[in-house]
Amino acid sequence: SSQSNSLKSSHNEQYYKSESVTTVKCIDVIDLLSDLSKKYENIVLKIDIESAEYEVLQKIIDNFDLLNQKLRRIYVEFHSQYCKDEEEKKELQKMELEFKEFFKNKNIEFNAEW
């Protein structure tokens, strides 16, 4: 079994309190994907990073031209459904739709229902 937490205190509060924070080493997703694109023809990215997916996906979009068109699929778990604040939930869901559209327009399979 595992326990998780969220970067946003408003997420998942109905399941547990966001009291404790674990610090983990971070990597730059653009550096990682750029390095992988030098080694592989097809890149599949699976993201389940407890509310950091919004920032990571935006960074991929902002730096998309650096990825050499080798990113083929993205699997992501969004966390908007756990938001208690309705305004924040709507904003996150709007971003989710924008991400889906962006990657669809770039011919990248984007799956948020896994």
Summary of the structure (lengths in Angstrom):
residues: 114
radius of gyration: 15.1
end to end distance: 18.7
largest distance: 43.2
contacts: 261
relative contact order: 0.17
helix: 42%
strand: 14%
